[in-house]
Amino acid sequence: MPEFEEFIESLPDVLGDSYNDSDGQPTKTFDDVKDFAGLAKMALDSKRSASRRLDNVIQKPGDNATDEEKAAYKVALGQAIGAGEKSEDYEFFHADSKGLPEGWNYNAETEKAISELALKHNVPKAFLKEASEAMHNAQLADYQKAVAAQQVATDKAFNDEANALRVNDKWLGDATPKNLRMVLTTIENFGSDELKAKVKEAGLYDKASIDQLKDWEKAGVPIQNIPFLLNVGMKLQGGQLPKGSPDGGGGNESDYAKNKRLHPNRPELWGKE
């Protein structure tokens, strides 16, 4: 078909640079087209393909679009990306409370405010839930790091206090159990009923070494308070507190009588008469 061949050959001159592909070379689009019917079919197929692509495209409103058109565009776009249609559609990640630190909770008012903001900006529901989980994990990790750092500081303070007692002349050898029994005497005389119960439950009467002072702390007797409680106990034993004080006695009692009075239910602490 001479006419068709002449038409194809004229296209480079008619179309100019438009005849070339993106690499600057002459297009080969028409190489397999043999006649005008084939050319027409290629044009129709191309148009139909473009129409199908446009059917799946959400057209952005133009500059002169009405408020209704803009609102419709926002709704269509939100539906396409999975955004909520109302704030209640949004969900937040909530971990099982059994695995959370004591006092950890989720703030419903904060979540409501975030949901409303997400709705306003067409945020996908899946994104918000995933983001809330990532935020939860980050906050929990920070909390756990802070707790661990606090524990390290607490352990260091305890060890420093314990080491100070180990090199203190007043706590060497047999002095340690004697001193701790004296601390227990102070607690029996001045401690609250709750503290006395914890001391008894923890079995502190049988834990009279510096290495066991962690158990004393757990029972409510911090290691830094022990020297003070010892001094009070020594004054009790030496009769340095005035009569009518909580020990109920003076300073002329024998050790046996004093221990019996201070520990009426602990005969193993009385000593020899």
Protein Blocks (a to p, Z undefined) as FASTA:
>chain_A
ZZlmmmmmmmmmmnmmmlpcfkopacfklmmpcbfklmmmmmmmmmmmmmmmmmmpccdd
dfkbcfklmmmmmmmmmmmnopafbfklpccddddfklpcehiacdfklmmmmmmmmmmn
opafklmmmmmmmmmmmmmmmmmmmmmmmmmmmmmmmmmmmmmmmmgmklgcjlmmmmmm
mmmmmmmmmmcfklmmmmmmnommmmccfklmmmmmmnopafklmmmmmmmmmmmmnopa
cehianopafkbcfklmmmmmmmmlmklnopZZ
